[in-house]
Amino acid sequence: MTEEHNFLTTEQVAFRLGVKPSRVRQLVGQGRLLPLRTGLRAHLFSIESVEAFEQAEKPVRGRPQNY
């Protein structure tokens, strides 16, 4: 396997997370998702960092609870 297969593009991360690419860029801006810069406007993300984000940011599904 070549090194490029260990990384995901912004679009691939968005698809994996079920969000739009603009949301991925927003998460990067917030420092919640860490990319490797490949250019002025392009990012690559390690599969490990995306998996860590998925584990840390598991959404709570269902109706909000009022206590």
PDB file of N, CA, C and O in Angstrom:
ATOM      1  N   MET A   1       0.847  -1.168   0.000  1.00  0.00           N
ATOM      2  CA  MET A   1       0.000   0.000   0.000  1.00  0.00           C
ATOM      3  C   MET A   1       0.893   1.232   0.000  1.00  0.00           C
ATOM      4  O   MET A   1       1.859   1.298   0.761  1.00  0.00           O
ATOM      5  N   THR A   2       0.580   2.208  -0.846  1.00  0.00           N
ATOM      6  CA  THR A   2       1.387   3.405  -0.896  1.00  0.00           C
ATOM      7  C   THR A   2       0.954   4.378   0.179  1.00  0.00           C
ATOM      8  O   THR A   2      -0.127   4.258   0.756  1.00  0.00           O
ATOM      9  N   GLU A   3       1.814   5.338   0.435  1.00  0.00           N
ATOM     10  CA  GLU A   3       1.569   6.300   1.494  1.00  0.00           C
ATOM     11  C   GLU A   3       0.295   7.109   1.268  1.00  0.00           C
ATOM     12  O   GLU A   3      -0.379   7.462   2.236  1.00  0.00           O
ATOM     13  N   GLU A   4      -0.055   7.412   0.012  1.00  0.00           N
ATOM     14  CA  GLU A   4      -1.231   8.225  -0.268  1.00  0.00           C
ATOM     15  C   GLU A   4      -2.532   7.537   0.140  1.00  0.00           C
ATOM     16  O   GLU A   4      -3.545   8.218   0.304  1.00  0.00           O
ATOM     17  N   HIS A   5      -2.543   6.229   0.307  1.00  0.00           N
ATOM     18  CA  HIS A   5      -3.737   5.513   0.716  1.00  0.00           C
ATOM     19  C   HIS A   5      -4.000   5.652   2.216  1.00  0.00           C
ATOM     20  O   HIS A   5      -5.061   5.247   2.692  1.00  0.00           O
ATOM     21  N   ASN A   6      -3.066   6.210   2.955  1.00  0.00           N
ATOM     22  CA  ASN A   6      -3.229   6.398   4.385  1.00  0.00           C
ATOM     23  C   ASN A   6      -3.876   7.734   4.717  1.00  0.00           C
ATOM     24  O   ASN A   6      -4.045   8.072   5.889  1.00  0.00           O
ATOM     25  N   PHE A   7      -4.239   8.492   3.692  1.00  0.00           N
ATOM     26  CA  PHE A   7      -4.785   9.824   3.892  1.00  0.00           C
ATOM     27  C   PHE A   7      -6.106   9.985   3.160  1.00  0.00           C
ATOM     28  O   PHE A   7      -6.371   9.304   2.169  1.00  0.00           O
ATOM     29  N   LEU A   8      -6.936  10.905   3.668  1.00  0.00           N
ATOM     30  CA  LEU A   8      -8.229  11.197   3.065  1.00  0.00           C
ATOM     31  C   LEU A   8      -8.287  12.671   2.692  1.00  0.00           C
ATOM     32  O   LEU A   8      -7.698  13.510   3.372  1.00  0.00           O
ATOM     33  N   THR A   9      -9.000  12.987   1.609  1.00  0.00           N
ATOM     34  CA  THR A   9      -9.214  14.371   1.213  1.00  0.00           C
ATOM     35  C   THR A   9     -10.358  14.954   2.028  1.00  0.00           C
ATOM     36  O   THR A   9     -11.056  14.233   2.741  1.00  0.00           O
ATOM     37  N   THR A  10     -10.543  16.252   1.917  1.00  0.00           N
ATOM     38  CA  THR A  10     -11.656  16.918   2.605  1.00  0.00           C
ATOM     39  C   THR A  10     -12.982  16.300   2.192  1.00  0.00           C
ATOM     40  O   THR A  10     -13.851  16.069   3.033  1.00  0.00           O
ATOM     41  N   GLU A  11     -13.141  16.033   0.907  1.00  0.00           N
ATOM     42  CA  GLU A  11     -14.386  15.465   0.408  1.00  0.00           C
ATOM     43  C   GLU A  11     -14.616  14.056   0.953  1.00  0.00           C
ATOM     44  O   GLU A  11     -15.742  13.696   1.294  1.00  0.00           O
ATOM     45  N   GLN A  12     -13.557  13.267   1.033  1.00  0.00           N
ATOM     46  CA  GLN A  12     -13.684  11.911   1.569  1.00  0.00           C
ATOM     47  C   GLN A  12     -14.031  11.929   3.055  1.00  0.00           C
ATOM     48  O   GLN A  12     -14.826  11.112   3.520  1.00  0.00           O
ATOM     49  N   VAL A  13     -13.436  12.860   3.800  1.00  0.00           N
ATOM     50  CA  VAL A  13     -13.753  12.976   5.226  1.00  0.00           C
ATOM     51  C   VAL A  13     -15.211  13.405   5.388  1.00  0.00           C
ATOM     52  O   VAL A  13     -15.924  12.879   6.243  1.00  0.00           O
ATOM     53  N   ALA A  14     -15.647  14.349   4.577  1.00  0.00           N
ATOM     54  CA  ALA A  14     -17.037  14.810   4.644  1.00  0.00           C
ATOM     55  C   ALA A  14     -18.001  13.654   4.388  1.00  0.00           C
ATOM     56  O   ALA A  14     -18.990  13.500   5.104  1.00  0.00           O
ATOM     57  N   PHE A  15     -17.720  12.852   3.384  1.00  0.00           N
ATOM     58  CA  PHE A  15     -18.579  11.708   3.075  1.00  0.00           C
ATOM     59  C   PHE A  15     -18.601  10.735   4.251  1.00  0.00           C
ATOM     60  O   PHE A  15     -19.659  10.240   4.639  1.00  0.00           O
ATOM     61  N   ARG A  16     -17.435  10.469   4.808  1.00  0.00           N
ATOM     62  CA  ARG A  16     -17.329   9.523   5.922  1.00  0.00           C
ATOM     63  C   ARG A  16     -18.093  10.015   7.155  1.00  0.00           C
ATOM     64  O   ARG A  16     -18.712   9.222   7.865  1.00  0.00           O
ATOM     65  N   LEU A  17     -18.046  11.331   7.404  1.00  0.00           N
ATOM     66  CA  LEU A  17     -18.725  11.892   8.573  1.00  0.00           C
ATOM     67  C   LEU A  17     -20.184  12.231   8.311  1.00  0.00           C
ATOM     68  O   LEU A  17     -20.930  12.534   9.242  1.00  0.00           O
ATOM     69  N   GLY A  18     -20.594  12.182   7.048  1.00  0.00           N
ATOM     70  CA  GLY A  18     -21.978  12.505   6.706  1.00  0.00           C
ATOM     71  C   GLY A  18     -22.271  13.999   6.760  1.00  0.00           C
ATOM     72  O   GLY A  18     -23.381  14.411   7.095  1.00  0.00           O
ATOM     73  N   VAL A  19     -21.260  14.809   6.425  1.00  0.00           N
ATOM     74  CA  VAL A  19     -21.414  16.260   6.428  1.00  0.00           C
ATOM     75  C   VAL A  19     -20.913  16.818   5.096  1.00  0.00           C
ATOM     76  O   VAL A  19     -20.381  16.085   4.263  1.00  0.00           O
ATOM     77  N   LYS A  20     -21.090  18.112   4.914  1.00  0.00           N
ATOM     78  CA  LYS A  20     -20.590  18.768   3.706  1.00  0.00           C
ATOM     79  C   LYS A  20     -19.114  19.131   3.891  1.00  0.00           C
ATOM     80  O   LYS A  20     -18.651  19.289   5.021  1.00  0.00           O
ATOM     81  N   PRO A  21     -18.377  19.263   2.786  1.00  0.00           N
ATOM     82  CA  PRO A  21     -16.971  19.673   2.891  1.00  0.00           C
ATOM     83  C   PRO A  21     -16.791  20.989   3.648  1.00  0.00           C
ATOM     84  O   PRO A  21     -15.784  21.174   4.331  1.00  0.00           O
ATOM     85  N   SER A  22     -17.748  21.893   3.534  1.00  0.00           N
ATOM     86  CA  SER A  22     -17.637  23.162   4.262  1.00  0.00           C
ATOM     87  C   SER A  22     -17.655  22.932   5.770  1.00  0.00           C
ATOM     88  O   SER A  22     -17.010  23.674   6.511  1.00  0.00           O
ATOM     89  N   ARG A  23     -18.382  21.916   6.236  1.00  0.00           N
ATOM     90  CA  ARG A  23     -18.396  21.589   7.666  1.00  0.00           C
ATOM     91  C   ARG A  23     -17.042  21.032   8.106  1.00  0.00           C
ATOM     92  O   ARG A  23     -16.582  21.313   9.213  1.00  0.00           O
ATOM     93  N   VAL A  24     -16.411  20.251   7.249  1.00  0.00           N
ATOM     94  CA  VAL A  24     -15.076  19.732   7.562  1.00  0.00           C
ATOM     95  C   VAL A  24     -14.106  20.900   7.708  1.00  0.00           C
ATOM     96  O   VAL A  24     -13.307  20.930   8.644  1.00  0.00           O
ATOM     97  N   ARG A  25     -14.171  21.862   6.786  1.00  0.00           N
ATOM     98  CA  ARG A  25     -13.306  23.030   6.874  1.00  0.00           C
ATOM     99  C   ARG A  25     -13.598  23.836   8.141  1.00  0.00           C
ATOM    100  O   ARG A  25     -12.684  24.401   8.742  1.00  0.00           O
ATOM    101  N   GLN A  26     -14.864  23.890   8.545  1.00  0.00           N
ATOM    102  CA  GLN A  26     -15.234  24.575   9.779  1.00  0.00           C
ATOM    103  C   GLN A  26     -14.628  23.863  10.988  1.00  0.00           C
ATOM    104  O   GLN A  26     -14.120  24.515  11.900  1.00  0.00           O
ATOM    105  N   LEU A  27     -14.677  22.541  11.002  1.00  0.00           N
ATOM    106  CA  LEU A  27     -14.086  21.768  12.096  1.00  0.00           C
ATOM    107  C   LEU A  27     -12.580  21.983  12.166  1.00  0.00           C
ATOM    108  O   LEU A  27     -12.006  22.031  13.253  1.00  0.00           O
ATOM    109  N   VAL A  28     -11.942  22.114  11.003  1.00  0.00           N
ATOM    110  CA  VAL A  28     -10.505  22.403  10.970  1.00  0.00           C
ATOM    111  C   VAL A  28     -10.250  23.776  11.581  1.00  0.00           C
ATOM    112  O   VAL A  28      -9.336  23.941  12.388  1.00  0.00           O
ATOM    113  N   GLY A  29     -11.057  24.756  11.194  1.00  0.00           N
ATOM    114  CA  GLY A  29     -10.904  26.102  11.726  1.00  0.00           C
ATOM    115  C   GLY A  29     -11.096  26.174  13.232  1.00  0.00           C
ATOM    116  O   GLY A  29     -10.479  27.001  13.904  1.00  0.00           O
ATOM    117  N   GLN A  30     -11.953  25.308  13.759  1.00  0.00           N
ATOM    118  CA  GLN A  30     -12.211  25.255  15.200  1.00  0.00           C
ATOM    119  C   GLN A  30     -11.139  24.453  15.943  1.00  0.00           C
ATOM    120  O   GLN A  30     -11.111  24.432  17.173  1.00  0.00           O
ATOM    121  N   GLY A  31     -10.264  23.800  15.189  1.00  0.00           N
ATOM    122  CA  GLY A  31      -9.212  22.998  15.806  1.00  0.00           C
ATOM    123  C   GLY A  31      -9.697  21.640  16.298  1.00  0.00           C
ATOM    124  O   GLY A  31      -8.997  20.972  17.057  1.00  0.00           O
ATOM    125  N   ARG A  32     -10.880  21.230  15.876  1.00  0.00           N
ATOM    126  CA  ARG A  32     -11.444  19.954  16.331  1.00  0.00           C
ATOM    127  C   ARG A  32     -11.032  18.793  15.437  1.00  0.00           C
ATOM    128  O   ARG A  32     -11.120  17.634  15.843  1.00  0.00           O
ATOM    129  N   LEU A  33     -10.581  19.098  14.222  1.00  0.00           N
ATOM    130  CA  LEU A  33     -10.125  18.082  13.277  1.00  0.00           C
ATOM    131  C   LEU A  33      -8.798  18.571  12.726  1.00  0.00           C
ATOM    132  O   LEU A  33      -8.710  19.680  12.199  1.00  0.00           O
ATOM    133  N   LEU A  34      -7.772  17.754  12.845  1.00  0.00           N
ATOM    134  CA  LEU A  34      -6.420  18.197  12.493  1.00  0.00           C
ATOM    135  C   LEU A  34      -5.973  17.642  11.144  1.00  0.00           C
ATOM    136  O   LEU A  34      -5.834  16.429  10.983  1.00  0.00           O
ATOM    137  N   PRO A  35      -5.749  18.525  10.182  1.00  0.00           N
ATOM    138  CA  PRO A  35      -5.289  18.091   8.860  1.00  0.00           C
ATOM    139  C   PRO A  35      -3.787  18.220   8.712  1.00  0.00           C
ATOM    140  O   PRO A  35      -3.100  18.782   9.565  1.00  0.00           O
ATOM    141  N   LEU A  36      -3.304  17.689   7.615  1.00  0.00           N
ATOM    142  CA  LEU A  36      -1.946  17.945   7.155  1.00  0.00           C
ATOM    143  C   LEU A  36      -2.112  18.839   5.936  1.00  0.00           C
ATOM    144  O   LEU A  36      -2.801  18.457   4.990  1.00  0.00           O
ATOM    145  N   ARG A  37      -1.511  20.001   5.933  1.00  0.00           N
ATOM    146  CA  ARG A  37      -1.665  20.907   4.792  1.00  0.00           C
ATOM    147  C   ARG A  37      -0.871  20.391   3.598  1.00  0.00           C
ATOM    148  O   ARG A  37       0.270  19.948   3.733  1.00  0.00           O
ATOM    149  N   THR A  38      -1.497  20.458   2.433  1.00  0.00           N
ATOM    150  CA  THR A  38      -0.805  20.067   1.211  1.00  0.00           C
ATOM    151  C   THR A  38      -0.699  21.236   0.245  1.00  0.00           C
ATOM    152  O   THR A  38      -0.025  21.142  -0.781  1.00  0.00           O
ATOM    153  N   GLY A  39      -1.354  22.316   0.568  1.00  0.00           N
ATOM    154  CA  GLY A  39      -1.337  23.495  -0.276  1.00  0.00           C
ATOM    155  C   GLY A  39      -2.077  24.600   0.433  1.00  0.00           C
ATOM    156  O   GLY A  39      -2.501  24.439   1.578  1.00  0.00           O
ATOM    157  N   LEU A  40      -2.235  25.709  -0.233  1.00  0.00           N
ATOM    158  CA  LEU A  40      -2.913  26.838   0.390  1.00  0.00           C
ATOM    159  C   LEU A  40      -4.354  26.514   0.763  1.00  0.00           C
ATOM    160  O   LEU A  40      -4.839  26.964   1.801  1.00  0.00           O
ATOM    161  N   ARG A  41      -5.037  25.747  -0.063  1.00  0.00           N
ATOM    162  CA  ARG A  41      -6.446  25.482   0.185  1.00  0.00           C
ATOM    163  C   ARG A  41      -6.775  24.005   0.274  1.00  0.00           C
ATOM    164  O   ARG A  41      -7.943  23.644   0.419  1.00  0.00           O
ATOM    165  N   ALA A  42      -5.787  23.155   0.193  1.00  0.00           N
ATOM    166  CA  ALA A  42      -6.041  21.719   0.198  1.00  0.00           C
ATOM    167  C   ALA A  42      -5.563  21.099   1.504  1.00  0.00           C
ATOM    168  O   ALA A  42      -4.546  21.508   2.064  1.00  0.00           O
ATOM    169  N   HIS A  43      -6.301  20.120   1.976  1.00  0.00           N
ATOM    170  CA  HIS A  43      -5.920  19.399   3.180  1.00  0.00           C
ATOM    171  C   HIS A  43      -5.947  17.905   2.909  1.00  0.00           C
ATOM    172  O   HIS A  43      -6.726  17.414   2.093  1.00  0.00           O
ATOM    173  N   LEU A  44      -5.092  17.211   3.600  1.00  0.00           N
ATOM    174  CA  LEU A  44      -5.176  15.760   3.689  1.00  0.00           C
ATOM    175  C   LEU A  44      -5.293  15.435   5.165  1.00  0.00           C
ATOM    176  O   LEU A  44      -4.715  16.116   6.012  1.00  0.00           O
ATOM    177  N   PHE A  45      -6.049  14.386   5.465  1.00  0.00           N
ATOM    178  CA  PHE A  45      -6.271  13.971   6.837  1.00  0.00           C
ATOM    179  C   PHE A  45      -5.813  12.531   6.989  1.00  0.00           C
ATOM    180  O   PHE A  45      -6.107  11.689   6.141  1.00  0.00           O
ATOM    181  N   SER A  46      -5.097  12.246   8.060  1.00  0.00           N
ATOM    182  CA  SER A  46      -4.719  10.859   8.302  1.00  0.00           C
ATOM    183  C   SER A  46      -5.969  10.097   8.730  1.00  0.00           C
ATOM    184  O   SER A  46      -6.850  10.640   9.397  1.00  0.00           O
ATOM    185  N   ILE A  47      -6.025   8.850   8.337  1.00  0.00           N
ATOM    186  CA  ILE A  47      -7.167   8.013   8.705  1.00  0.00           C
ATOM    187  C   ILE A  47      -7.271   7.932  10.227  1.00  0.00           C
ATOM    188  O   ILE A  47      -8.371   7.924  10.778  1.00  0.00           O
ATOM    189  N   GLU A  48      -6.130   7.872  10.900  1.00  0.00           N
ATOM    190  CA  GLU A  48      -6.122   7.781  12.360  1.00  0.00           C
ATOM    191  C   GLU A  48      -6.744   9.014  13.001  1.00  0.00           C
ATOM    192  O   GLU A  48      -7.488   8.892  13.973  1.00  0.00           O
ATOM    193  N   SER A  49      -6.449  10.209  12.468  1.00  0.00           N
ATOM    194  CA  SER A  49      -7.009  11.427  13.061  1.00  0.00           C
ATOM    195  C   SER A  49      -8.516  11.504  12.838  1.00  0.00           C
ATOM    196  O   SER A  49      -9.247  11.988  13.702  1.00  0.00           O
ATOM    197  N   VAL A  50      -8.982  11.030  11.687  1.00  0.00           N
ATOM    198  CA  VAL A  50     -10.420  11.021  11.421  1.00  0.00           C
ATOM    199  C   VAL A  50     -11.120  10.014  12.335  1.00  0.00           C
ATOM    200  O   VAL A  50     -12.196  10.294  12.862  1.00  0.00           O
ATOM    201  N   GLU A  51     -10.509   8.846  12.521  1.00  0.00           N
ATOM    202  CA  GLU A  51     -11.093   7.852  13.424  1.00  0.00           C
ATOM    203  C   GLU A  51     -11.128   8.371  14.857  1.00  0.00           C
ATOM    204  O   GLU A  51     -12.100   8.131  15.574  1.00  0.00           O
ATOM    205  N   ALA A  52     -10.083   9.078  15.284  1.00  0.00           N
ATOM    206  CA  ALA A  52     -10.057   9.649  16.634  1.00  0.00           C
ATOM    207  C   ALA A  52     -11.163  10.691  16.782  1.00  0.00           C
ATOM    208  O   ALA A  52     -11.819  10.757  17.821  1.00  0.00           O
ATOM    209  N   PHE A  53     -11.370  11.498  15.756  1.00  0.00           N
ATOM    210  CA  PHE A  53     -12.439  12.491  15.792  1.00  0.00           C
ATOM    211  C   PHE A  53     -13.794  11.799  15.897  1.00  0.00           C
ATOM    212  O   PHE A  53     -14.650  12.211  16.680  1.00  0.00           O
ATOM    213  N   GLU A  54     -13.983  10.747  15.106  1.00  0.00           N
ATOM    214  CA  GLU A  54     -15.263  10.023  15.142  1.00  0.00           C
ATOM    215  C   GLU A  54     -15.543   9.469  16.534  1.00  0.00           C
ATOM    216  O   GLU A  54     -16.679   9.527  17.003  1.00  0.00           O
ATOM    217  N   GLN A  55     -14.533   8.938  17.191  1.00  0.00           N
ATOM    218  CA  GLN A  55     -14.711   8.381  18.531  1.00  0.00           C
ATOM    219  C   GLN A  55     -15.013   9.475  19.557  1.00  0.00           C
ATOM    220  O   GLN A  55     -15.852   9.293  20.439  1.00  0.00           O
ATOM    221  N   ALA A  56     -14.333  10.590  19.435  1.00  0.00           N
ATOM    222  CA  ALA A  56     -14.503  11.675  20.402  1.00  0.00           C
ATOM    223  C   ALA A  56     -15.798  12.454  20.194  1.00  0.00           C
ATOM    224  O   ALA A  56     -16.340  13.028  21.139  1.00  0.00           O
ATOM    225  N   GLU A  57     -16.291  12.472  18.964  1.00  0.00           N
ATOM    226  CA  GLU A  57     -17.436  13.313  18.620  1.00  0.00           C
ATOM    227  C   GLU A  57     -18.690  12.514  18.293  1.00  0.00           C
ATOM    228  O   GLU A  57     -19.511  12.960  17.491  1.00  0.00           O
ATOM    229  N   LYS A  58     -18.852  11.353  18.893  1.00  0.00           N
ATOM    230  CA  LYS A  58     -20.038  10.560  18.593  1.00  0.00           C
ATOM    231  C   LYS A  58     -21.285  11.372  18.912  1.00  0.00           C
ATOM    232  O   LYS A  58     -21.464  11.816  20.046  1.00  0.00           O
ATOM    233  N   PRO A  59     -22.146  11.567  17.925  1.00  0.00           N
ATOM    234  CA  PRO A  59     -23.346  12.368  18.184  1.00  0.00           C
ATOM    235  C   PRO A  59     -24.341  11.621  19.067  1.00  0.00           C
ATOM    236  O   PRO A  59     -24.462  10.397  19.012  1.00  0.00           O
ATOM    237  N   VAL A  60     -25.035  12.389  19.868  1.00  0.00           N
ATOM    238  CA  VAL A  60     -26.102  11.822  20.682  1.00  0.00           C
ATOM    239  C   VAL A  60     -27.362  11.888  19.843  1.00  0.00           C
ATOM    240  O   VAL A  60     -27.780  12.967  19.424  1.00  0.00           O
ATOM    241  N   ARG A  61     -27.956  10.757  19.601  1.00  0.00           N
ATOM    242  CA  ARG A  61     -29.138  10.703  18.753  1.00  0.00           C
ATOM    243  C   ARG A  61     -30.396  10.649  19.609  1.00  0.00           C
ATOM    244  O   ARG A  61     -30.379  10.208  20.758  1.00  0.00           O
ATOM    245  N   GLY A  62     -31.454  11.100  19.023  1.00  0.00           N
ATOM    246  CA  GLY A  62     -32.731  11.042  19.714  1.00  0.00           C
ATOM    247  C   GLY A  62     -33.176  12.401  20.188  1.00  0.00           C
ATOM    248  O   GLY A  62     -32.534  13.419  19.931  1.00  0.00           O
ATOM    249  N   ARG A  63     -34.254  12.390  20.864  1.00  0.00           N
ATOM    250  CA  ARG A  63     -34.873  13.607  21.342  1.00  0.00           C
ATOM    251  C   ARG A  63     -34.133  14.158  22.568  1.00  0.00           C
ATOM    252  O   ARG A  63     -33.747  13.395  23.454  1.00  0.00           O
ATOM    253  N   PRO A  64     -33.936  15.481  22.617  1.00  0.00           N
ATOM    254  CA  PRO A  64     -33.275  16.048  23.792  1.00  0.00           C
ATOM    255  C   PRO A  64     -34.095  15.785  25.061  1.00  0.00           C
ATOM    256  O   PRO A  64     -35.326  15.811  25.043  1.00  0.00           O
ATOM    257  N   GLN A  65     -33.397  15.538  26.132  1.00  0.00           N
ATOM    258  CA  GLN A  65     -34.053  15.255  27.413  1.00  0.00           C
ATOM    259  C   GLN A  65     -34.144  16.545  28.228  1.00  0.00           C
ATOM    260  O   GLN A  65     -33.154  17.264  28.368  1.00  0.00           O
ATOM    261  N   ASN A  66     -35.311  16.833  28.755  1.00  0.00           N
ATOM    262  CA  ASN A  66     -35.500  17.963  29.662  1.00  0.00           C
ATOM    263  C   ASN A  66     -35.550  17.442  31.073  1.00  0.00           C
ATOM    264  O   ASN A  66     -36.397  16.614  31.408  1.00  0.00           O
ATOM    265  N   TYR A  67     -34.661  17.913  31.890  1.00  0.00           N
ATOM    266  CA  TYR A  67     -34.617  17.441  33.285  1.00  0.00           C
ATOM    267  C   TYR A  67     -35.073  18.513  34.221  1.00  0.00           C
ATOM    268  O   TYR A  67     -35.104  18.302  35.433  1.00  0.00           O
TER     269      TYR A  67
END
